[in-house]
């Protein structure tokens, strides 16, 4: 009995599913690594107030939350990309691999961030900020590459792709400025990262808002 032939389109779909599944596994593994710092918190002794014990180590829980949100938001944007990805090539796989490399590195600066949070030395936040900047650069590169070499769904509005590329271009500049601010003020830098979270946690929403704004610009400039 002859084996069933699989169409090239079906092969591409299966390969993209493997790339996305592998990426999802790496994201899940990186988030799991964040918990290891919490496991090192000393257990409360008999008769000790549990809430008081945890409050004494609040910086570890805060760092875990920040690290979790970082990886989660990175995964959300990665998932957003794969919604429109229709094909791939060898360079795309390597760019995606570099992104996953930085994601798996994230638990390390998160651990340092927890350790140095209450100290004058801001090395933890500086390394954390550098990681943000690298993630922003690779995320911008992967969208730019996918759009430039026609790896995305061609049925989608071109203005949508231009809008999301603009958001990621601005994200690179924003994270660079935030990284520089890390050397000056920890509080200001943390505030800037919270704003960054709020934007990139909803990439589709903000892309649609930006596209509508850009679409109004030519009409606004026309003379009646």
Secondary structure as UniProt FT lines:
FT   HELIX           8..39
FT   TURN            46..47
FT   HELIX           50..55
FT   TURN            56..57
FT   HELIX           58..84
FT   HELIX           90..116
FT   TURN            117..118
FT   HELIX           123..148
FT   TURN            149..150
FT   TURN            154..155
FT   HELIX           158..181
FT   TURN            182..184
FT   HELIX           186..200
FT   TURN            201..202
FT   HELIX           203..221
//
